[in-house]
């Protein structure tokens, strides 16, 4: 997900996005633990998407 897409969302939508990404991250961690995860690069993408969303939330809070 791009930062420009995130900036178009409201703070509440961003909070929901962070929650859903965190749940996705947990699912990926469980798949990795049970060795069912075939594409390990997904974990990196989700972690970075969470960071992007939190950064945009912080930017909106500073305004």
C-alpha angles and dihedrals in degrees: 000000000000125000091235090060090050094049089058090061126085123247092257092052089049091052089052090048092053091049093050092046091050090053090049090050091052090051091051091049090053091049090051092049092052090042094241095119110105100173107051093177088076089074092058092047093050092046091052092046089054090051091049093050092048091048092053090047090054091048091052090048092054092056 
